[in-house]
Amino acid sequence: MSSSSLGVAVIGAGMAGRAHAAGYRMATTVYGAGLPDVRLVAIADVNESFARETARRFGYARAETSWQAVADAPDIDVVSVVVANKLHREVVEGLLAAGKHVLCEKPFAPTIADAESMVAAAQATDRQAAVGFTFRRSPAISAIQQLVESGVMGRPLEFHAQYLCDYGSDPKAPMSWRYQGGPGSGALADIGSHIVDTAEYICGPMARVRGTTMTTLITSRFLPAGSAVGHAAADLSDVQQEVENEDVVAFTATFGSGAVATLTASRVARGRPNALGFGLYAEDAAATFDLARPGEFHYYDTTVGGPTAGYRQVLVGPLHPYLSGGLAMDFPGVNYGQNDLFIYQSRAFLEQVSGVPGLTPCPTFEHGLHNLRLLDAVVESHHKQGAEVVVTS
């Protein structure tokens, strides 16, 4: 790695891959000076047209059609891995062996064994290795987390969260890797992993899960006739395949602190394209968040009594995490969106790599393994007809 610059690449040119590509492009425009120059080197995807278009769109120097080309490139130092979950281990371990710093998208790996191998590979190098849980970069969610950490809300008692999407609600949506793999690799891994991580980010580690139900409501899908990107519609072939994982998952959990949680994830919630929300209820206060209104949260405590007591709207601004220096116009009432979270994540990882103090570091591979073990406990509860399962460390 050059001390004067960092060459970055993204493997995967789909929806989330584009978000990573844009994040690196904007990373030097937020917060203070100190980062080395960032060179936008390559986008890699097995579909060459996707790679070329993403490289063109976000200003990367070239397109590649294999992860090996990225691993072998001497001008690349930092790589985001944003491909199908089942490919993570091979790609991540190959990049680490080649001396690259790696930011791997969630869910971390398809199996515990794969995740443990990836952790060992990272521990055997001096490279930075992290997992992308972007909602930890939400100014509103982070503001609530800081209120909990400060003690002002008292001990958390209840946490209720849902992540509802509708990308799978159309039976004519094409078959993709998202619908393949056994129970737990569907809505739970794809979007449930986010609410599990958000719950632990705010309330601390979960100790036990129970009551899991998993349901597949659209049981078969047609293969696409050609290539498809992300959740986009595509022309369908006449070949139909069985859906192998869940459309909806719900379960309850107990945190190590004794607090309790209910969590639900769905990919077939018609009309709810990207609806993450939660309510936190603590001894002395409460807070709610809705991703449809990302620049605010609602807060309740007993400082206001009488007929005007109740929840109050808190507009997130420069006094809250990430926004001071994180927006071109970092003025109270000027909002941000989910794409900005990828910018903050990219900036944080580049700071880790270059040793520049600043943002909270990205979660480690060990944390990715923990998240996977928690999801595995949820699946085990499902297989045991909802019985309580202890989350292993």
C-alpha positions in Angstrom: 0.0 0.0 0.0 1.3 3.4 -0.9 1.6 5.9 2.0 0.3 8.7 -0.3 -2.8 7.0 -1.8 -5.2 4.1 -1.5 -6.5 2.2 -4.5 -10.1 0.9 -4.0 -12.2 -1.7 -5.8 -15.7 -3.1 -5.4 -16.5 -6.7 -6.3 -20.1 -6.9 -7.2 -21.9 -4.4 -9.4 -25.5 -4.9 -8.2 -27.6 -2.7 -6.1 -25.5 -2.8 -2.9 -22.3 -2.8 -4.9 -23.2 0.5 -6.5 -23.8 1.9 -3.0 -20.3 0.9 -2.0 -18.9 2.3 -5.2 -20.6 5.6 -4.6 -19.5 5.6 -0.9 -15.8 5.4 -1.8 -16.2 8.1 -4.4 -17.6 10.5 -1.8 -15.6 9.4 1.2 -13.0 12.2 0.9 -15.7 14.9 0.7 -16.9 14.4 4.2 -15.3 15.2 7.6 -11.8 16.5 8.0 -8.5 16.2 6.1 -6.0 13.4 6.7 -7.0 10.6 4.4 -4.5 9.6 1.7 -5.7 10.2 -1.8 -8.3 7.7 -2.8 -8.0 6.2 -6.3 -11.1 4.6 -7.7 -9.5 1.7 -9.5 -11.9 -1.1 -10.4 -15.4 -2.6 -10.4 -15.5 -6.3 -10.8 -18.5 -8.5 -11.8 -19.0 -11.7 -13.7 -21.4 -9.8 -15.9 -19.1 -7.5 -17.8 -21.7 -5.0 -18.9 -22.8 -4.5 -15.3 -19.1 -4.0 -14.3 -18.5 -1.5 -17.1 -21.6 0.5 -16.5 -21.0 0.8 -12.7 -17.3 1.8 -13.3 -18.5 4.4 -15.8 -21.2 5.7 -13.6 -19.0 6.2 -10.5 -15.7 7.1 -12.1 -13.7 3.9 -11.6 -10.7 3.5 -13.9 -11.6 0.0 -15.2 -14.0 -3.0 -15.1 -13.0 -6.6 -14.4 -14.9 -9.8 -14.7 -13.3 -11.8 -11.9 -12.4 -11.3 -8.2 -9.0 -12.8 -9.0 -8.1 -9.9 -11.2 -8.7 -7.6 -8.3 -6.7 -9.8 -6.0 -3.8 -9.8 -8.4 -3.8 -6.1 -9.1 -0.9 -4.2 -7.4 -2.7 -0.9 -7.7 -5.6 -2.0 -5.4 -5.3 -1.8 -1.6 -8.9 -1.8 -0.3 -11.8 -4.0 -1.5 -15.5 -4.2 -0.8 -17.0 -7.6 -1.3 -20.6 -7.3 -2.3 -21.6 -10.6 -4.0 -23.9 -13.5 -3.2 -23.4 -14.7 0.4 -22.3 -18.2 -0.7 -19.3 -16.7 -2.5 -18.0 -14.6 0.4 -15.5 -17.1 1.9 -13.6 -17.9 -1.4 -13.4 -14.2 -2.4 -12.6 -12.8 1.1 -9.9 -15.4 1.8 -8.4 -14.9 -1.6 -8.2 -11.1 -1.2 -6.7 -11.4 2.3 -4.1 -13.8 1.1 -3.3 -11.3 -1.6 -2.7 -8.6 1.0 -5.9 -6.6 0.5 -7.9 -4.8 3.2 -11.5 -6.2 3.0 -14.9 -4.8 3.8 -17.4 -7.7 3.5 -21.2 -7.1 3.2 -23.6 -8.7 5.6 -24.7 -11.4 6.1 -21.1 -12.4 6.8 -21.1 -16.0 5.4 -23.5 -18.9 4.5 -22.4 -21.2 7.4 -20.7 -21.0 10.7 -17.8 -23.0 9.4 -17.3 -20.6 6.6 -17.4 -17.6 9.0 -14.9 -19.2 11.3 -12.5 -19.9 8.5 -12.8 -16.2 7.3 -12.1 -15.0 10.9 -9.0 -17.2 11.0 -7.8 -15.9 7.7 -8.2 -12.3 8.9 -6.4 -13.0 12.1 -3.5 -14.5 10.2 -2.8 -11.2 8.4 -2.1 -7.6 9.4 -4.8 -6.3 7.0 -8.0 -4.6 8.1 -11.1 -6.8 7.8 -14.6 -5.6 8.6 -18.3 -6.3 8.0 -20.8 -3.8 6.6 -23.7 -3.1 8.9 -24.7 0.3 7.5 -27.5 1.2 9.9 -24.9 1.7 12.6 -24.1 4.8 10.6 -27.6 6.2 10.9 -27.4 9.6 12.7 -30.8 9.0 14.3 -30.1 5.4 15.4 -26.7 6.3 16.7 -28.3 9.2 18.6 -30.6 6.8 20.4 -27.7 4.4 21.0 -25.8 7.3 22.7 -28.8 8.1 24.9 -28.9 4.5 26.1 -25.1 4.4 26.6 -25.2 7.7 28.6 -27.7 6.2 31.1 -30.2 9.0 30.7 -32.9 6.6 29.5 -32.3 4.1 32.3 -32.1 0.4 31.7 -33.7 -0.9 28.4 -36.7 -3.1 29.1 -38.3 -3.8 25.7 -37.2 -3.5 22.1 -39.6 -4.2 19.2 -38.4 -4.0 15.6 -39.5 -5.0 12.1 -37.9 -4.8 8.7 -40.6 -5.1 6.1 -39.8 -5.2 2.3 -41.8 -6.1 -0.7 -39.1 -7.1 -3.3 -40.4 -10.7 -3.1 -44.1 -10.0 -3.0 -44.5 -10.3 -6.8 -44.7 -14.0 -7.8 -43.3 -13.0 -11.2 -40.1 -11.7 -9.7 -37.3 -13.8 -11.1 -35.5 -16.6 -9.2 -32.2 -15.4 -7.8 -29.6 -16.4 -5.2 -31.7 -14.7 -2.6 -34.3 -17.4 -2.8 -31.8 -20.3 -2.6 -30.3 -21.9 0.4 -32.1 -23.5 3.4 -34.2 -21.9 6.2 -32.6 -18.8 7.6 -30.9 -17.7 4.3 -34.0 -15.8 3.1 -35.6 -12.8 4.9 -33.7 -13.6 8.1 -30.2 -13.4 6.6 -31.0 -10.7 4.0 -32.8 -8.1 6.1 -33.3 -9.7 9.5 -29.5 -9.6 10.1 -29.9 -5.8 10.1 -32.5 -5.6 12.8 -30.7 -8.2 14.9 -27.5 -6.0 14.7 -29.4 -2.8 15.3 -31.1 -4.4 18.4 -27.7 -5.4 19.8 -26.1 -2.0 18.9 -28.7 -0.3 21.1 -29.4 -2.9 23.8 -26.3 -5.1 24.0 -25.8 -8.8 23.2 -28.7 -11.2 23.0 -28.4 -14.3 25.2 -31.4 -16.4 24.1 -34.0 -16.6 21.3 -37.3 -18.5 21.2 -40.6 -18.8 19.4 -39.2 -18.6 15.9 -41.6 -19.0 13.0 -40.5 -19.1 9.3 -42.9 -19.2 6.4 -42.5 -19.4 2.7 -45.5 -17.9 1.0 -44.4 -17.9 -2.7 -43.1 -21.4 -3.1 -41.7 -21.3 -6.6 -40.3 -18.8 -9.1 -39.2 -18.8 -12.8 -35.6 -18.4 -13.7 -34.7 -15.1 -15.6 -34.3 -15.4 -19.3 -31.1 -13.3 -19.1 -29.2 -11.3 -16.5 -30.9 -9.5 -13.7 -29.6 -6.9 -11.2 -30.6 -6.8 -7.6 -34.4 -6.9 -7.1 -35.2 -5.6 -10.6 -37.8 -7.2 -12.8 -36.5 -9.3 -15.7 -37.8 -11.4 -18.6 -38.6 -14.9 -17.4 -37.8 -18.2 -18.9 -40.2 -21.2 -18.7 -38.0 -23.0 -16.1 -39.5 -22.9 -12.6 -37.6 -23.6 -9.4 -38.6 -24.2 -5.8 -38.0 -21.4 -3.3 -35.7 -22.8 -0.6 -35.9 -20.3 2.2 -38.3 -18.1 4.1 -40.3 -15.1 3.1 -41.3 -14.1 6.6 -39.6 -14.7 10.0 -40.6 -13.7 13.5 -39.0 -14.5 16.9 -38.5 -13.2 20.4 -35.2 -12.7 22.3 -33.8 -12.0 25.7 -30.7 -9.8 26.0 -27.9 -10.4 28.5 -29.2 -7.5 30.5 -32.6 -9.2 30.9 -34.4 -6.9 28.4 -36.7 -8.6 25.9 -37.3 -8.1 22.2 -39.7 -9.1 19.4 -38.3 -9.0 15.8 -39.9 -9.6 12.5 -38.6 -9.5 8.9 -40.5 -9.9 5.7 -39.7 -9.7 2.0 -43.4 -10.0 0.9 -44.9 -7.0 2.7 -46.7 -5.5 -0.3 -46.3 -1.7 -0.5 -43.5 -1.6 2.1 -40.4 -1.4 -0.1 -37.9 -0.6 2.7 -39.6 -0.2 6.0 -37.3 -0.6 9.0 -38.6 0.6 12.3 -38.3 0.0 16.0 -39.5 1.1 19.5 -37.2 1.1 22.5 -38.8 1.2 26.0 -36.5 1.8 29.0 -37.0 2.5 32.7 -37.0 6.3 32.4 -37.7 7.1 28.7 -38.6 5.6 25.3 -37.6 6.2 21.7 -39.0 5.2 18.3 -37.5 5.3 14.8 -39.0 4.9 11.3 -36.7 4.6 8.2 -39.3 6.3 6.1 -38.5 9.5 8.1 -34.7 9.0 8.6 -33.9 12.5 9.8 -35.9 12.3 13.0 -36.8 10.1 15.9 -39.5 10.4 18.6 -38.6 10.6 22.2 -40.6 10.3 25.5 -39.6 11.0 29.0 -41.2 12.5 32.1 -39.6 16.0 32.0 -42.8 17.3 30.5 -46.0 16.5 32.4 -49.6 17.5 32.3 -51.8 17.8 29.2 -48.8 18.2 26.9 -47.0 15.1 28.1 -46.1 12.6 25.4 -43.7 11.8 22.6 -41.9 14.7 20.9 -40.3 14.8 17.5 -36.5 15.2 17.5 -35.1 16.5 14.3 -31.6 15.1 13.8 -28.9 17.7 13.1 -25.3 18.7 13.6 -25.5 18.0 17.3 -26.1 14.4 16.6 -23.7 11.8 15.3 -22.2 11.9 11.8 -23.9 15.0 10.4 -21.4 17.7 11.4 -19.1 17.5 8.4 -21.0 14.6 7.0 -23.2 16.7 4.7 -22.2 19.4 2.2 -24.9 21.5 3.9 -24.7 20.4 7.5 -27.3 22.7 8.8 -30.2 21.9 11.2 -33.2 20.6 9.3 -31.2 19.6 6.2 -31.8 15.9 5.8 -29.9 12.8 4.8 -30.8 9.5 3.3 -29.7 5.8 3.4 -27.2 6.3 0.6 -25.3 8.6 2.9 -24.8 5.8 5.4 -22.6 4.0 2.8 -20.5 7.1 2.5 -19.9 7.2 6.3 -19.1 3.5 6.3 -16.6 3.8 3.4 -15.0 6.8 5.2 -14.7 4.8 8.4 -13.1 1.9 6.8 -10.6 4.0 4.9 -9.7 5.7 8.2 -9.1 2.2 9.7 -6.9 1.2 6.9 -4.8 4.4 6.9 -4.7 4.8 10.7 -6.5 8.1 10.7 -8.5 8.8 13.9 -12.1 9.8 13.3 -15.3 7.7 13.0 -16.1 4.6 15.0 -14.4 1.6 13.2 -16.5 -0.8 11.2 -17.5 -4.0 13.0 -14.9 -6.8 12.9 -15.1 -10.2 11.3 -15.5 -11.6 14.8 -18.7 -9.5 15.1 -19.8 -10.9 11.7 -19.3 -14.4 13.1 -21.3 -13.5 16.3 -24.2 -12.1 14.1 -24.2 -15.4 12.2 -24.3 -17.5 15.3 -27.3 -15.5 16.5 -29.1 -16.1 13.2 -28.2 -19.7 13.5 -29.8 -19.8 17.0 -33.0 -18.3 15.4 -33.0 -21.1 12.8 -32.4 -23.8 15.5 -35.4 -22.4 17.4 -37.5 -22.8 14.3 -36.4 -26.4 13.8 -37.2 -27.1 17.5 -40.8 -25.8 17.1 -40.0 -22.5 18.8 -38.0 -23.9 21.7 -35.6 -21.5 23.5 -32.0 -21.6 22.2 -29.0 -20.1 23.9 -26.8 -17.9 21.6 -23.3 -19.3 21.6 -20.4 -16.9 22.0 
